[in-house]
């Protein structure tokens, strides 16, 4: 009965996918507008990627699968904003990310016949449902694994970006105190460092001159792309008080101090978590040593 149900489910799924492939649904107005906005964002981001020279290059089967999946997502209006922000922060391609997820899951599904053949060679009388469920389980794990890895890497990189932003604010405040205007102070501060975060800020400010937008608008767009609230707040503050240098200096100094205190609190919290984990490891080691010492005496009492 189980095999019949699984066979019917897979047959129905295949028939549904074949029908959708032959007669694709027409996207609605919201899906078309979302695809238009995505294409416009890609066109705006392309000059900065060419200037940075670090955009991920994808070729071959992975590129074709990624483009098809990206078109599928855009046709249905699936934004994936948090994923796109993490990928933009890591300077990776959304198409390559989708292709990786799909190909890993597909490899796990294709691995099901290999499992069945392996069990048959070993002479194990295993029900077909067991390798099928194993393949589906590993397909789900492989499908979610890139998301977990991306979230972890983006979180670490976003913390580094916030450290760079706090130092950038201090440099901008010092340039403002030296008599420079807000655009000149931003560009001068961005030219000081050479880290990846400073390069992203410098590229955004350089592209602002080409596209004809203000530097704080460029910083706000960069904050939206990489999902860093500090850049969005900086953009809003500079847009409000760009004509008053003294207030800008006070605001930037206060923001930099608050960012440093928040980062210090995060570091102290992580240090406390690691201290607790070390304490738990020591307690487990002591418990294992006590079991090792008490085992001969307990076995002697049980034997007697």
N, C-alpha and C positions, 0 to 999 in steps of 0.2 A: 504493500500500500504506500509506503514512504517513497519507494523508487518511482512509482507511478505518479505520485503527487509532484515530486521534483521534476520528472520528465515533462509533465504537463505545464508546470510553472516556467521552465526554461523554454518550452515551445511557445507558450503564450508571450513571453518576453521577447523572443526572437521575432515572432509575427508582428508584435507592436512596433518594435524598432524598424523592421522592414517597411511597415506601412508609413511610419513617420519619415523614413528616408525617401520614399517614393512621393509622398504627399506631405511636404513640410508645411507647418502652420504659418499663416501670414502674421508677421509681427504687428502689434498694435501701435498706436500713436506714441505711447510712453516708451515703448521699446525702440522705436525709430529715433525719438529724441535722445534717448540714452546713448544709442550708437553714434549719433551725430556729435554729442558732447564728448564721447570717448575719442572719436577721430580728431576733434579739435584739440583736445588735451595732448594727444600724441603728436600733433603737428607743432604745438607750442613747446613741448618738451624735447623735440628732436634737435633744435639748435644747441641747447645746453648739453645734450648727450654727445653731440659731435664735438663740442668744445672741450668737454671733459675727456673724451676718448676712452672711457672706461665702461661703456655700455656692453652688456653681455651679448655675445654673438652666438646665434643658434643656427645650425644648418642641418640638412638631411631630413630624415624621418621625423626627428624631434621638432624641427621647425614646421613641417607640414601639419603634424598633429596639433601643435600649439596654435597655429593660425586658425585651424578649423574649430578648435575648442573655444578660442577667444571670440570668433565670430558667432559661435553658438551662444556664448554667454551674453554678448552684446545684443543679439537678436531678441533675447528674452528679458533684457533690462537688468541683469544681475550685475550689480556694481562691484561687489567685493572691495569696498573702499579700504578696509583695514589691511587686507592682503596686499592691495596695490601700494598702500603707504609703506608697508614693511619692505616690499620689493624695491620701491623707489629709494628707500633709505639704504638698502644693500646694493643698489644699482644693478638689479637683475631684471630679467624680462618676465612679464606676466605670461606670455605665451610659453616660454620655457618651463615655467612653474606648473602650468596646467598640463603640459605634455609629460612632465616628470610624474605627476600624480597619476595620470591616466595609464602611462606605460608600466609603472610599478604595479598598479592594480591588475592590469591585463596580464602581466607576467605571472602574478600569483594565480589568476584564474586558469591560465594555460598550464600551470604546473599541476593541475588536478589530474589530467591523464597520466602524467609521469608518476604521480603518487600511486595511482591505481595499478599501473604496470609494475612499479617497484614492489608493492605488496603482493602482487600475483607471482612475481619471480621468487620472493621469499617463501611462498607457499602458505601465506597467512589467509585464512578465510575471513576477510574483513568485509563488512557490508559496504557497498558503494557509497552510501551516504556519509560514511566517516571521512574519507578523503575529500569528498565534495564540501562538507562543512569546514574541514581544515583549510581548503583552498579559499573559501569565502571569508573565513576568519583572517587569514593572512592578507587577502586582498584588501579587506577593510583596514587592517593595520598599515599596510603599505600606502593606502590612499591617504590616511591621516598623518603619516609620519612626516612628509614634507611640511605640513602646516605646523606641527609642533617644533620642528627644527627651525623653520622660518621665524616663528614667534620668539623662540629663545635667542636666536642670533640678532634679530631686530631689537629686542629689549636691551641686550648688551650694547649694541651700537647706538641706540637712542640715548642711553645714559652717557656714553662718550660724547655724543653730540651736544647734550645739555651742558657738560663740562666746558666744551669749546664755546658755547653760546655765552656762558657766564664770563669767561675771559674776554670774549669779543665785546661784551657790554662795557667792561672796565676800560678797554682800549678806546672805545667810542667816546666814553665820558672824558677820558684824558685828552683826546683830540678836540673835543668840544671846548674844554677848558683852555686849550691853546689858541682859540679864536677861529677855528675852522667852522664852516657850515655843516649842516646835518649830512647832505650827500657826500661831501668831501671827507668828513669824519668817518662815515661808514666805509667808504672805499679804502681810505688809508688804514683803518683797523683791519680790514679784510686782507690787505697786502702784507701784513706783518708775519703771520704764521704760514705754515706749509702743510698742515695736516689735512686729512681727507674732509673733515667737517668745515674747516676754513676754506678749502677749495670749493666746496659746494656753495658756501655763502658768497665767495668772490665771483663764481660763475653766475649766480643769480643776480648779483649787482651789475656785472658786466652786461648780461643780457637785458637788464632793465634799460640801459642806455640805447641798445639797439631797437628794442620793441617800443620805446617811448613811454614807459610807465615809470612811476616814481620808485626810488629804492625801497621804501617801506612797503609798497605794494608787492615788489619782487620778494621781499622777505616773508610777507604774508602768504604768497603763493608757495614759496618753499616750505613754510610751516604746514600748509595744507597737504602738500605732496608727501612729506615725510612724517606727518602727524606729530609735530612738536609744538606744544601749546605755547612755549616761551617765545618762539618766533612770531606766532600769531598775535600774542599780547604785545610784543615789541612793535609790530607793524601798526596795531591799533593806537598805541601810545604815541608813536612818531607821527601818525596821521593827524592826531589831535593837537599836538604841541610842537609841530615842526618849525613854527615861526618864533618860538621863544626858547633860546638856547639855554638859559639858566634852568628853566623847568625841565628841559630834556635831560640836562646833566643830573639833576636831583632824581628824576624818575629812573634813569638808567643805573645810577649808583644804588638806589634802593632795590631795584630788581636784581642786580648782580648779588647784593648781600643776601637777599631772600633765597636766591637760587643756591648760593654756597651753603647757607644754613640747612636748606632742605637736603642737599647732597650729603652734608655731614651727618644729618639724622639718618639718611638711608644707609650710609656706610656703617654707622654705629649699630643700626638694627641688623644688618647682615652679619656683623661681627658677633652680635649676641646669638643669632641663630646658629652660627658655626660653633660657638662655644657650647651651646646646648647639645648640638649633634656630637661633638667630641666627648661630652659628659656621658651621653647615652652609650657611645661606643666603649668607653671605659667601664661603665657598669655591666655591659654585656660581656666584656672580657673577664671581669671579676667573677661574674656568675658562671661562665664556662670553666674558670679555674677552680671554683668551689665544687662544681659538679665533678670535675676530674679528681679532686682530692677525696670527695665523699663516696665516689662510686665503689672502690674496693670494700670499704666498711659496710656499705649497704648490701652489696652482694654477699658478703660473709654472713650478715645477719639473716638474709633471706634464705641462704643455703642451709643454715643451721635450723 
